[in-house]
């Protein structure tokens, strides 16, 4: 029998790359997607990944035609995956008063939300027909409450959480599991430019190990690390007045324009 297969977007760096390595160590075949396929191919070569267990697809998840084509190509070349991880995402600060930042908002939604749905789309019918598999959405603790200057990212991740929950209900009778992973602060290129404190910051490899175990267990929702899970619970119930005071003076997310 063929080794199990995982399909991962945003695999050129950070969480996506760490997840790819963790699944490879677990014996999986890899179907990796990135805008920079050459970067993924070079990383795989440097890491000593067996070419027989690897396929690399070049696609931007904002391009629905391209990312869905990558999914169909994966099925044709390697078969129906056991795990599909919609990981590709961007995080840029916005100022709603700045007209140009509306395009940043659009790009964020197209990447973090439309891109997630388009990643899953080619696989849903095949997974349902088989009666098994996992669709994994990488959300964020930032989707729990809004952060000043972070409206695009926070709202996109809130939408990702709700979307995955909706999909989970739709697919529950089929045997296909939908897993929502909400990272806290992970040491990746996405967080390098943050100008504020990042409590419980963890390495991408440590995150990938915990995420792998949660996905394998079929968890429906998991915040990683667990300390941020406690923070998430507090944020959910914190009164607005207290929450606003807590964030007063907090540095905003870096914008493209500054």
Long-range contacts (C-beta under 8 A, 24 or more apart in sequence): 2-29, 2-79, 3-27, 3-28, 3-29, 3-53, 4-28, 4-29, 4-82, 4-83, 5-29, 5-30, 5-31, 5-74, 5-78, 5-79, 5-80, 5-81, 5-82, 5-83, 6-30, 6-31, 6-81, 6-82, 6-83, 6-84, 6-85, 7-31, 7-33, 7-71, 7-74, 7-81, 7-83, 7-84, 7-85, 7-119, 7-123, 8-32, 8-33, 8-85, 8-87, 9-33, 9-34, 9-59, 9-61, 9-67, 9-85, 9-86, 9-87, 9-88, 9-115, 9-119, 10-34, 10-61, 10-87, 10-88, 10-89, 11-40, 11-87, 12-36, 12-39, 12-40, 12-43, 13-39, 13-188, 13-189, 14-186, 14-188, 14-189, 14-190, 14-204, 15-87, 15-138, 15-183, 15-186, 15-188, 15-204, 15-207, 15-208, 16-85, 16-87, 16-88, 17-43, 17-204, 18-204, 18-205, 18-207, 18-208, 19-85, 19-87, 19-208, 19-211, 19-212, 21-47, 21-205, 21-208, 22-205, 22-208, 22-209, 22-211, 22-212, 23-83, 23-212, 24-49, 24-53, 26-212, 28-53, 28-82, 28-83, 29-53, 29-54, 29-55, 29-78, 30-54, 30-55, 31-55, 31-57, 31-74, 31-78, 31-81, 32-56, 32-57, 33-57, 33-58, 33-59, 33-61, 33-67, 33-70, 33-88, 33-119, 34-58, 34-59, 34-88, 35-59, 35-60, 61-86, 61-88, 61-111, 61-114, 61-115, 61-116, 61-118, 61-119, 62-107, 62-110, 62-111, 62-114, 62-115, 64-114, 64-118, 67-115, 67-118, 67-119, 68-118, 68-121, 68-122, 71-119, 71-121, 71-122, 71-123, 72-122, 74-122, 75-122, 75-123, 75-126, 80-123, 80-126, 80-127, 80-130, 80-133, 81-123, 81-133, 82-132, 82-133, 82-134, 83-133, 83-134, 83-136, 83-215, 84-119, 84-120, 84-123, 84-127, 84-133, 84-134, 84-135, 84-136, 85-136, 85-138, 85-215, 86-115, 86-116, 86-119, 86-120, 86-135, 86-136, 86-137, 86-138, 87-136, 87-138, 88-115, 88-119, 89-115, 89-138, 89-156, 89-190, 90-153, 90-190, 91-150, 91-153, 91-190, 91-191, 91-253, 92-152, 92-153, 92-253, 92-254, 92-255, 92-256, 93-149, 93-150, 93-152, 93-153, 93-252, 93-253, 93-254, 93-255, 94-149, 94-150, 94-151, 94-152, 94-253, 94-255, 95-149, 95-255, 96-151, 98-255, 98-257, 100-257, 101-152, 101-255, 101-256, 101-257, 104-152, 104-255, 104-256, 105-151, 105-152, 108-152, 108-153, 108-156, 109-152, 109-156, 109-159, 111-156, 112-153, 112-156, 112-157, 112-159, 112-160, 113-156, 113-159, 113-160, 113-163, 116-160, 116-163, 116-164, 117-163, 120-167, 124-171, 124-176, 127-171, 127-174, 127-176, 128-171, 128-174, 128-176, 131-174, 131-175, 131-176, 132-175, 132-176, 133-176, 133-177, 134-176, 134-177, 134-178, 134-179, 134-215, 134-218, 135-164, 135-167, 135-171, 135-176, 135-177, 135-178, 135-179, 136-178, 136-179, 136-180, 136-181, 136-215, 137-161, 137-163, 137-164, 137-178, 137-179, 137-180, 137-181, 138-181, 138-183, 139-164, 139-180, 139-181, 139-182, 139-183, 140-182, 140-183, 141-182, 141-183, 141-184, 141-223, 141-228, 141-231, 141-232, 141-235, 143-182, 144-182, 144-232, 144-235, 144-236, 145-235, 145-236, 145-238, 145-243, 147-247, 147-250, 147-253, 148-247, 148-250, 148-252, 149-252, 149-253, 149-255, 150-252, 150-253, 153-253, 157-182, 168-220, 177-218, 177-220, 178-220, 179-214, 179-215, 179-218, 179-219, 179-220, 179-221, 179-222, 180-220, 180-221, 180-222, 181-211, 181-214, 181-215, 181-222, 181-224, 182-221, 182-222, 182-223, 182-224, 182-228, 182-232, 183-207, 183-211, 183-223, 183-224, 183-228, 184-223, 184-224, 184-225, 184-227, 184-228, 184-231, 185-228, 193-254, 194-253, 194-254, 195-251, 195-252, 195-253, 195-254, 196-250, 196-251, 199-227, 199-228, 199-231, 200-225, 200-227, 200-228, 200-231
